[in-house]
């Protein structure tokens, strides 16, 4: 044994071969943290000091190669000054470089995922043999950073500037076939043949049949590309970064780094990489996206804790078909839980089944499902005009019209039929669980399960605890949501729960802007530029004018007078002339269907005339920055109140609700993370400047106290 550690072992084999094996104790995956880097340094030194070694095989004892750096360590590192970050990254990069500078040939056997720092370790070897089942890539951009351990230096020397820029700025995982075509790996082998193939390549290198020393010299030299040529080769990547990733400085700085480093030797390029990485690590996007990663892991831990002792859901039922019911039925059945879908309307049932079939057909078309599997899924959805089969369901979901009396009546009917230990849930978006539970004899078995539309695409499910909901009911529904492939977050009962409660003042802010005379298209453009997937006018059209009005009306009444809007709103004006949004082709925009039946929007000149009636002071123009802040402040203030009221367990959970349920721009890190970035005093001061616009701009006393004390939602 050359070296034995907690994360790495190095030993000798016959023929002067050494194996450097990443083998992280009892943990399921290999990762690069301070412990691993320290052991890698010592293992490499031990190999370098052993003259008998003729070649080194780099392997993993886990199912995957290395999944990358320990992001939890980054949270502390990124708070340091730039120089310290550059020194930290540079020191770790030097250890990987020491592996690449061993005096003998090296081959990496990539048996599974090699991501981020894991791929950078593999790139440090002279050759790479990749399992046909493995995937490699640089996903760092999703954390607001780029590879910092040599990835921006070594990959371009293998694949060229343009392709390496695409890998770095978009972060996609690459298959073995694509990696081989790009030149990032040298051979592909079947999983069972990987080790032998890697050993064969290593022996060829030892026998001087591959020219490994020539290759290594080339890896140390510059790319030999003049600055003008580098700029030309990277022009497409630069344009893509500007268009697709405007809020991620890492993408733009990565392209700039590749251009600057093109005529530098390896060591100078590595130094520039560390220096530039440190700048990226101090950006808002990096801070926010790393915070999201940490919050996501916390949510997953909570989810596992809730679901640990929950009995499995073997059969489910949903009352209410249509698009929502069909989406829920599809999601349940596609994840292996058969479901009965009931509706009193044959038309609604047909729509629900059509929705499920459409989703399955798309999955088959894209290769995610075989036709046999799709047929099996659709056969496990049982459409019914009666409650037959509900008596055997472990969980029953009520998804009928958003009307208190109707929902109470349906829930009473279900409770009479369902098994005594069955869990009843309401897919309500705005009604109180407390009010719905009043009609039930077993309120301990009742809670909310708020799906978001479209169900298959939206990751969040708010699991809403009622006043008498049992811990077992919460556990069972949380486990069921997770089994459906969703991210369940447990929230407390209040009008709109976490997501729609926070969305409502955002929409009221939009309606106030329109009332004040701002063009709704300019508001949409400003918010899309800010990073939202859609502007508020288009969002209302997609949700439905009637549903949006109903939800805002119910939630604002629940928080009166704070969410009062004492003017005729644009939604009311649109509804007054029968405009419902996409569902009838006219809303703020008008819609037509393309060849695939997808709604396409276009400007409707009539809209401006209609809205003018609700703009007593005529039209005004304000800047995009002011529009964005007037829209965002009410959302931030309400998110802060959700934390104060204990609606979710932490600021991180509130922020994850908004990111997963609303599509809040990820580079913000969440409403409360964004508030920290702005500074709570600045938030309060700006809100006070607009206090005359209505109570949605009035901070809570608790937030004022936090601002005065210099507190933050995410302390270091």
Secondary structure, DSSP 8 states (H G I E B T S, - for coil): --EE-SSEEEEEEGGGEEEEEE--TTSSS--B-HHHHHHHHHHHHHHHT-TT--EEEEEESSSSSB--B-HHHHHHHTTS-HHHHHHHHHHHHHHHHHHHT-SSEEEEEE-S-EETHHHHHHHHSSEEEEETT-EEE-GGGGGT----SSHHHHHHHHH-HHHHHHHHHH---EEHHHHHHHTS-SEEE-GGGHHHHHHHHHHHHHTT-S-HHHHHHHHHS-----HHHHHHHTHHHHHHHHHH-TT-HHHHHHHHHHHHHTTS-HHHHHHHHHHHHHHHHTSHHHHHHHHHHHHHHHHHHHHHHHHTT-----EEEEE--HHHHHHHHHHHHHTT-EEEEE-S-HHHHHHHHHHHHHHHHHHHHTTSS-HHHHHHHHHTEEEESS-TTGGG-SEEEE---S-HHHHHHHHHHHHHHS-TT-EEEE--SSS-HHHHHTT-S-GGGEEEEEE-SSTTT--EEEEEE-TT--HHHHHHHHHHHHHTT-EEEEEE-STTTTHHHHHHHHHHHHHHHHHHT--HHHHHHHHHHHT-SS-HHHHHHHH-HHHHHHHHHHHHHHTTTTT---S--HHHHHHHTT--BGGGTBSSSEEEE-TTS-EEEE--HHHHHHHHTT-TT------HHHHHHHHHHHHHHHHHHHHHTTSSSSHHHHHHHHHHHH---GGG-SHHHHHHHH-HHHHHHHHHHTGGG-GGG---HHHHHHHHHT--SS--
